[in-house]
Amino acid sequence: MKVIEANKLPGLAAALAGAGYRVVAPIRDGGEVRMVVWSPGAAIDTRAIPVNSAKDFLFPKAEIIGRCTLDGNDFRPEDVKPVAPKTVILAARPCDASAMLLLDAVFNWDYKDEFFNARRAATTIVSLVCTTADEQCFCTSVGGAPDATAGADGVLRQADGGRSFILEPLTEKGKAVAAAAGAALAEGQAKADAPVEVPVHFDAKAVTEWLGENFESPLWREVSLACLSCGACAYACPTCHCFDLQDEATRAESVRLRNWDTCGLALFTAHAGGHNPRPDQAARWRQRVMHKFSYLVERLGRLGCTGCGRCARLCPAGMAICETCREIDEARKAAVK
Amino acid sequence: MTENLYQPILMRVADVRDEAPEVRTFRLQFADDADRARFFEKYRVGMFGLYGVPGAGESVFCVASPPTRQEYIECTFRRTGRVTSALADREVGQPITFRGPYGNSFPIESWRGKNILFVAGGIALPPLRSVIWNLLDRRAEFRDITILYGARTVADLVYKQELADWGARSDVRLVTTVDPGGETPDWKGQIGFVPTVLDQVAPSSAEAVALVCGPPIMIKFSLPVLTKLGFTPDHTYTTLENRMKCGLGHCGRCNVGSTYVCRDGPVFTLDQLRRMQTTDM
């Protein structure tokens, strides 16, 4: 098996960078660990759950999807190609890797989005079997697991009590990464550490069922009262994919940008004429939960939540979608009795 | 590699017509004839497009002209925000960007031999105008055509010249109305709200379909009248116009429950609407 000592992960990153990959990894910078592009000297930290998700590298915060050359009142549309460098995402959490399957479905269920697809094709995901979790983790409630490999091209398993890692390729892309690592990976033996245990908090199928019958529930108002409508939950979410299109221009050129957006913001659905079909935060929070646990299940056969818990870690008002789902599950059980 | 879904085509403003205060119609010509051919291969009445000005952005409007006229397309819009203002400022000869056509369409082929009733209010006549002209350009295939159109005031009626043309035709029954107080001294049409006038006009529902487009309040009060007249929910059509950005089923903002207005719509039967989670509209 391919083995690497834990303190030599930067060597693996360096070898892959040397082989032409843009290497993304969980990097500690001050008090935070974020998924960022690795550069020499950066500290890879596999213990903490990164603040942001790996989504950022397939579906960036802002992306140019159109460009025009301007000439007074005249203009000429120019070709825009996706920016899709060969990338490896090292030590992505399983909840981030499985989120890719949902994004694949969203960006291809009808029209095919070449910007997303080009980056997806150029990206290799090496997930990390979780040996650490915190109280916000709930992957096991939404069909995931700390050692799940869905969406991953390869997997890193912590071994020998944290002294080393085993790299196991799962796909051709994963094998290419292992080959590109060269001498950074050694042939050897190691004993994989046990994955962390994540308790199950609710029954996702039951939540989906309840949502189908409770569009008009007093719960929506109650659970949304704390919401400040800041959007942090969506921006940290590995599956949130809603976006806005906005133009920016100089005298000579205009660009059309695809920017992250979220159903939690009041302007998201506001009509030019003043009408807003989702007029209050209760309607918007309902949309967020319904989209993830009902609409996507109905339309694409997948939950729009992988249980990463980032939304709850970041929420300034202490809201948590896991908590809402647990309340729903309990409300349903109480109704059955 | 697939094409860039967001790449617009170039259209030129061929004609500008002012319809009502701040409401304008553009006739648009395709800069490239290959784009024109591609458009009309797909286009059916009911579909929409994204019209844009670089630097301002894109806005969604229906295509207001029928596929029976393949030299151009037309759209009618109200100057409201940044994009519609930038569009309204465009003059004859100047270019705009266009993407489309997107969405589903009215199943007009299944209406051959039937009576057709149009009920429209205010700025919501444009999505029905394409259907009206489509049927009139193929007049022999359809039976009685009744158009009931109302607006707040006489000034707010759009397509005034076309209303005069339709009114003069013997093969169209046109009823126009304005809200009480919206009439002018020389107004010859009805005075009253659309649902009330619909009740008085009482078109037959036998072998008929109804198309209703207008402000939510007009639709709300017209539907019971249509039901009373015998129009069934599966023979009553409308269009939904939620805010959209992509038109491709990706950006996630036009949905009503699990229904994407941009892909599953914008045309829906009343039957379909009733099964939706409607407070999202």
Interface residues (C-beta under 8 A of the other chain):
Chain A: I65 G66 C68 L70 N73 D74 F75 R76 P77 D79 V80 K81 V106 F107 W109 D110 Y111 K112 D113 E114 F115 N117 A118 F215 E216 H241 C242 F243 D244 L245 Q246 D247 E248 A249 S254 R256 R258 D261 C263 F268 T269 A270 H271 A272 G273 H275 P277 R278 A283 Q287 M290 H291 S294 Y295 E298 R299
Chain B: M1 T2 E3 N4 L5 Y6 Q7 P8 I9 L10 G52 P54 G55 A56 G57 E58 S59 R78 T80 G81 T84 R90 E91 Q94 P95 T97 P216 E241 N242 R243 K245 C246 L248 G249 H250 C251 G252 R253 N255 V256 G257 S258 R263 Q277 T279 D280 M281
